[in-house]
Amino acid sequence: MRKVLPLLLFVLTCTISFGQDDKETPDLIQFSGVLVSSDSLDQVSFASVIDKTTGKGTMSDYYGYFSFVTRPGDTIMFNAFGFKPSSYIVPDSLTESRYSIIHVMTPDTMLLPQVDVYPWPSREEFARAFVEMDPYDDALRRAQRQLSGESLAFAAAKVPTDGSLSYNWQLEQQQTRLYTQGQTPVNNLLNPAAWSKFIESWRNGDFQRD
């Protein structure tokens, strides 16, 4: 009986020791979470998550999720543009190596200083532009000049024909060939009606430039 009692005490001590080791706080934990806004519960994207104790951290992704390794009892700082800075202390009584939270951040209204935007970088540039400007070249005259016949004809010459215009042109050419099939093609140089119309337009001054 005296030999059995020390053995039982040894086994009981080992059991208590192992039980205490199983419940010890881990040295490092995987700390994860999601950052949301307090007013809309939308995700807080690209916020900095810094461990104040070690100076290490990470950044939340587009969905507000973050994950990094820290230690129990450390203070975690959260900072994001448009939100008030906040902090969170990791519990020091954790028994598992993973811990997750949903952290709520409060929006912060920021008043930026007034910025005046000028069309000229300096007073000298403004003075030169003021002297060289044409006060009579207003928007209406520029529009009339750009919508003139010459400008529109120049722009139309650069625009390629679409499928319908090409088809109509090809159909007109085919009809012309069928109309003059088996005979000499029409030549407007020998057409009296065409010459009469040309002479009338020339007398009316239709070919004069503005």
C-alpha positions, 0 to 999 in steps of 0.5 A: 500500500505504501508503494502504490500511494506514491505512484498514484500521486505521480500519475495524478500530478502528471494528469493535472500538468497535462490538463493545464498545458492543454488550456494554456494560451497560445503564443501566436494566433491567426487573427482575422476579421471583417471591417464594416461601416457603422452607418451602412454595414458596407465593407471598409476596403483597403484599411490599415490593420497594425499591431501597436505592440510589434508594429507589424500588420496588414491591409484589408482587401476590397471586401474588408477582410484581413488576416495576419499573425499576432499575439494575445493581449496585443492592441490592434489599430484600424485606420481608413480614409473617411473613418475615425481611427479605432483599436481592439485588444486581442483577448489574452484568455484565448485557448485556440490558435485562431480568432475572428472578429467583425470590427465596426468603424465609424465614418468621419466627416473631413473638411478639406481646405478650399482649392481655387482652380484657374485656367492659367498657371500664372498671372503672366500667362493670363496677361498674354492670353488676354492680349492675344485673345480674339473677342469676336471669335465667339462660340456661334461664329466658330460653330458657323465656320465648322458647319460650313459647306466646305468643312462638312464636305471635308469631314464627309470625305474622310468618313467611309461609306457604310454598307447601305451606301455601297449597295445603293451605288453598286445598284445604280451602276448596274442599272446604268449598264442595263439602260445602255446595254447594246448601245453607246454609253451616254456622254454628257459632253454631247448632251445639249440639256447638260450644256444648257444647265451648265451655262445657266449656272455659270451666268447665275454665278453659282461657281463663284467663291464666297 
